[in-house]
């Protein structure tokens, strides 16, 4: 099969390799579309993320069609349209024509969306839903969401609005991203451009000059410090990036903040496959019932080294403009 692989020098290249074999409880999926994530290029460049590499084929979210089943795989039929976040649980990553995965992590693709839209969901959707559930939010909570127009952020905003949370303030970095959040249902006064001066003061003003109960930080670094500054004593901080600074951590500690680390990979470690299937099934129901809309996405190209390199460059330079990047597999 055709694949884009990471060679021994940590450079990506085109390759033709064997189609993966099947274990008893696995299904073989012909990939129709796959999504890109920042961790894809970070695995190539950063030592910490490099430890997560399990296959020379990168990529971790797919949609496609089941073409083969292991002898103990009974939940799906040949031809079923499905999607999943494979992480390190599949035979290889998603930059390939086929992937074998445990059927226990696979869910039916929402019937009313395309393969490209479905491939844009798993990582961001699962992360956002985990954040929403673990925080155990009350509708009276005042909530700050940084990087709200990104993949995870847009899902978080959709979940909050679907549950009628009124006290949301979100940060964006462009007028285009502001428009995306307005289309979702936020009001203009709830959206703050993080590039403007006096960011912390602007955020507090948008929150009726009150400190926030909850900060959902999807940016990290400098934004983790701003988020820490505008949180109330004994508030809650959801860390989705692992990019919290030393100063932010000190501020959060001094404020007695509950710090919640959000990671989909922990469920891989414990082989809690129901986390993946169950939550993807919930997302499918939300989309099919019109409660939330599928993400904005941008198709970069077909399965090729050129497409992968282009997508990595866009992610690295923060040029997604609020769109999930997707690759078609034909």
Secondary structure, 3 states (H helix, E strand, C coil): CEEEEECCCCCEEEEECCCCCCCCCEEEEEEEEEECCHHHHHHHHCHHHHCCCCCCCCCCEEEEEEEEECCCCCCCCCCCEEEEECCCCCCCCCCECEEEEEHHHCEECCCCCCHHHHHCCHHHHHHHHHHHHHHCCCCCCCEEEECCCCHHHHHHHHHHHHCCCCCEEEEECCHHHHHHHHHHCCCHHHEEECCCCCHHHHHHHHCCCCCEEEEEECCCCHHHHHHHHHEEEEEEEEECCCCCCHHHHHHHHHCCCEEEECCCHHHHHCCCHHHHHHHHHHHHHHHHCCCCCCCCEEEEEECCHHHHHHHHHHHHCCCCCCCEEEEECC
